[in-house]
Amino acid sequence: MREIIVFESIVDQVALKRPEIAKDLRRDIALLSGGTLPTAFTLAAAPSLDKWLSIVGPGVIQLTGFVTSHPIRQNGLVVTSALCAIDCRFRWARTSSRYYRLLSPLHEAHRND
């Protein structure tokens, strides 16, 4: 079973719109596509996203949820940049701008069992 899902087609779209992040994104996607997972250090430094779910926009998938420890945004509800890769066990995601540590998905946060 694959450990991650990589959306390689989004990288070129992002590079056209945001060339300042393209180099890091291309490097990370190449590593992930080759089977190299993010390090514990990388994930420890990443903001966390809780009560999250995926949303589909025009030509892009994004995540939304409650973020903490984001380097730019205040703690609270956010919509991420384009989703580029996600761990199949939903422990982390790589968007076009950064990694996120994924906490409870919204559907699990509201379970009553």
Buried (B, 14 or more C-beta within 10 A) or exposed (E): EEEBEBBEEBBEBBBEEBEEBBEEBBEBBEBBEEEEBBEEEBBEBBBBBBBBEBEEEEEBBBBBBBBBEBEEEEEEEBEBBBBBBBBEEEBBBBBBBBBBBBBBBBEEBEEEE
